Amino acid sequence: MKDFIAGLPKCELHLHIEGTLEPELKFELARRNGLELPYATVEEMRAAYTFDSLSSFLTIYYEGMKVLRTEPDFYDLAMAYLGKAAEQNVRYAEIFFDPQAHTSRGVPFDVVIRGLRRALMDAQARLGVRAQLIMCFLRDFQAEYAMATLMESLPYKEWIAGVGLDSDERGNPPSKFATVYERARQEGYLLTMHCDVDQDDAAEHIRQAIEDIGVDRIDHGVNILEDQRLVEVVLARGMGLTCCPISNGYVTDSMQAEGIRKLMDLGVRVTVNSDDPAYFAAYVTENLIALQDTLQLNEHELVQLERNAFEIAWLPRQLKDAYLAEIDAYAS
């Protein structure tokens, strides 16, 4: 079964590029930029990756990305992930990036996106991995800052597939960003939004995202099972959820595997992704293996998870069909 999962053509839709910053690269970038890290070794740094909540994770997450300063830094970050993705037979990825986490500390938006964009182009040419960028707003900053970031992105609009919303959900409901999302829609961006697992008012936040904001899909979102009506809305619209089992196990009390199983049984287009793999020591293949082992998924169910991902990906129909044909050929 592990061999089957390893060879399965994959689509990853929930991946924070800053969350792929492995300790080895972090040390290299720190040396490059003349920075000192609070850890002496890679092993010491990895040992500090202990989280029991979203907030405890975010503290280390934002500290880690301070080594990212220049366009080559962002290029190297993205190429490292895309190389790993190619090894795991990821054929297509939609990659979150957090410009405010960089502009708020003086790194220009242009530096961030040019480094990432160049890596995406090189990875497609050299590695055969296609990828697109999703620009996330940090929900614990003001909505006005998100709007300013949206406006700053417009000269690069053809490089950005859509917008998302991440970071600390406590006290930062989707409604806070309704005006920003409406403007993003007007600019032609596709829309997604984190509705993290087991947060306060989780089901209400999912309702706001779907009904008030009108997102195209939900990131995480397992708590939709608390409201059968919302499940029916998602089914009717053919929306998908981008779930991250191993990440769930770090920031909540479980992988939420049973919730994912129920969503699969209901016919919801649930998908499996890695979220922040450098911090959770698991890329997409490891997430699929962990979920398969917990739920005893069969090959047909694993194939369906990847079909779900390509179906809800922000790709033209012709490309979706080509990737789906790859999966079917592999499965047969």
N, C-alpha and C positions, 0 to 999 in steps of 0.2 A: 504493500500500500504506500509506503514512503517513496518507493521508486516511481509509482504511478503519479503521486503528487509532485515529485520533483520534475517529471517530464511534462506535466500538464501545462499547456499555454495559459498564461495568467494575465489578469488585468487588475491593477491596483489603483484604487480611487480615493484612498484616505491615507496620505503620507505627507508628513511635515518635513520639508527638506532640512530645516534646522534640527529636527529630531533624528537625522541620520548622521550627525556629527560624532563619529567614533573617537574615543580617547586618543588613539594614535595620531589622527589627523588634527585633533585639538592641540596636542603638544607641538606638532609641526607648524601649525599656523601661529601659535603663541611665539615660537622661536622666530618665525619669519617677521612678525610684527613687533618684536621686542617686548613681549608681555610676560609677566610671571603668573603662573597658575598656583592655586592653593593646594596642589597635590604634587608629590615628588615623583610618582610613577603612574603608569597606566593602571596597574592593579589597585593602587590606592584610590584613583579616580573612580574606577568601576565599583569599588567597595562602598563609595558614597552614594551610589544610585539605589537608595532605599526609599520607597514611597509608600504611603498608606492613604493618600488622598490626591485629588487633582491639584490642590493648592501646594502640597509638599513637592509634587513633581514639578510644577511650574517654577518654583524657586530655583531649583537646580538647572532646569531647562534654560531659563533666561540668563543665568550666570554663565552657562557654557558657551553661548553664542557670542560672547564679547570678543572672542578671538577673530571673528569675521569682520574684516576691515576694508578689504580691497576687492576689485573685480576678480582678480585671479583667485582670491579666497572663495568666493561664491562659485566660481567655475569649478574649482577643485572639489568643493563640497558636493555639487550636483553630479559631477562625473564619477565620484566615488560611489554614490548611491546607484547611479545608472549602470555602472559596471557590475555591482552586486545584483541589480535587477536582471541584467542579461544572464548572469550565472544561474539565476533561479527561473529562467524562462518567462520572465515578465515581458509580454509583447507590447503592452501599452500601459502608461501611468499618467494619472492626473495629480500634479504635485502642488501642495499648499506651500506658499511662502508668506512670511510675516513682515512686510516692509516697515511697519511702525516699530517693531522691535529693533530695527536698525536705524531708521531716521531719527528716532527719539534719543539715540546716543551719538548722532552726528554723522552717520554714514548716509550719503545721498541715495535717493531712490534709484537714480540712474545707474549707480555702481552695482546695486543689488541685482537689478533686473537684467542688465547687460551680461553679467557673469553667468547668471542662470540660463539665460536665453542661448548664449554661445555653447554651453554644455549640452543643452537639449538638441541643438542642431548637430553637434559633433557625435552625440550618442546615436542619433538616428542613422547618420552616415557610417559610423564605424562599428556600432554594436547591434544595429537593427532594432533598437528600442525606440518606439515613438512615445513622446510625452508632451503634455501641455501644462501650463501654469494656472493655478487658482490663487488669486490674491486674497488673503484673509485680513479682516479687521480684528483688532484686539478689543474684546468687548469690555474689558475693565478700563479702557481709556474713554474719553468723551466721544459722543457721536459726532461732534463737530470735527474732531481730529480724523475720524473715519471718513467724513465727507471731504476733508482736505486731501486725504490720501487718495480717495477715489478720483478727485480732480487731477491730482498729480500723475495718476496712472494713464490718463487719456491719450497722451502722445504715444504711448506704448500699447494701445488697446488691441492691436492686431496680434500682440504676443501673449495676451491674457485671455483665457477661455471664459473665466467667470470669477465671481467673488464668493468668499466664505466668511464665517464668523467663528472665532475660537478664543481661547484663554479662559479666565475664571468666570464661570457662569453665575456665581452667587450675586444676586442683586442686579444682574445685567441681562434682563430678558430680551427676547427678539424684538419686542415692541420698541425698545430704546433706539433701534437702528432702522425703523420702518422708512423714514425719509431717505436715508442713505441707500437702502435697497431699492426704493422706487426709482431713484436717479440712476442707479446701476442698471436696472432693467431698461430704462430709457436709452442708456448708452449702448445697449446690446449685449451686456454681460449676462451669462447664465448664473443661476443663484443656488447656493447651497448654504447650510448653516449647521454648526455643531449644536446638538442637543445631547449633552453628555449624560452618562449613565448615573442614575440614582441621585441626581441633583434636586435641590428644593424646587417644587412646582414643575417637575420634569414634564409631566403630561401636558400641563398648560403651556409650557414653552414650545412643545412640539405642535400644539394646536395653533399658537401664534405664528410659528414658522410656516405651517401649511396653509392656514386659512387667512391670516391677516397679511403676512408677507408674500405668500405665494411662491415659496421656493420650489426648485425643480427636483431636489432630493434632500435627504436628511443624513447628516453625519452622526454616527452612533445611533441614538434613537430607539434603543430596545424598550424604553419605558412607554412606547406607544401601546404596548400590550395592556396598559392600565385603562385604555379607552377604546372599546370595541368600535365605536363610531369612527374614530380616526383611522383605525386599521382598515375599515371599509373604504374610507376616502382614499387612502394610499393605494389600495387594490384597484379601485375604480380608475385612478389616474395613472396607474402603472409606475408609480414612484418607487425608488429604491432606498435602501438604508446601507450605509457603509460602516459595517461593524468591525471591531478590533478586539478579538477575544483575549489575547495575552495582555494587551494594554488594560482591558477591563479588570483583569486579575490583579494588576498592580494598584489601581486607583479605587477599586471597590473590593468587595469580599469574594468575588468569583469572576470567571471568564464570561458569565452570563450565557453559558452554553445552552441551558434549557430554554432561555428566551429566544435565542437564535434558532434552536430546533423548532419551537412553536411557530415562529415567523415563517420558517421554511415550509412547515406543514400547512400553514394558511395560504401559501402561495405568494407571500410578499417577496419582492426582489431584494433579498438580503445578500450582502457580499462580505467577503473576508479580506482584511487589510492589516497593515502592520503599525500604522500610526506614527510612533517615534522609535524605530527599531534599535537605534544605538543605545537608548536608555532602557529598553525592555529586553534586550539581547535576543531579538526574534524578528526576522524579516517575514515576508508573506508566506514563504514555504513553511516556516516553523509554525506560523499561526494556523495554517491549514492542517498540518500534522497534529497539532495540539487539539484542534476542534474535532478532527476525525477520530482521534484516540478517545476523547471524552464521550462523543456521541455515537461512535461506531458507524460513521457515515460510510456508505458504499460508493463505488466508483460513479454510479449515475448521479448521486447527490453531490459529489464533488464537482462533477462536470456542470451540474446545474448552477452551482455557486459561481463558477466562472462565466457561464452563459449569462447569468443575471448581471454580472459586472459589465460585460461588453454591451449588454442591452441598455443599461442606464448610463453608459459612458457618453461623454459629450463629443461624439464623433458622427460624421456623415454616415448614412445608412449603408453605403457601398463598403466603407471600411469596416463597419460593424460586421457585415455579412462575411467579409473576407476572414476576419478573426474567428467568427463563429464556425466557419468552415474548417479552420485549422483545428479547433477543439474537437469537432465531430470526427475529423480524420484521425486524430490522435486516439479518441475514445474507441473508434471502430477497429 
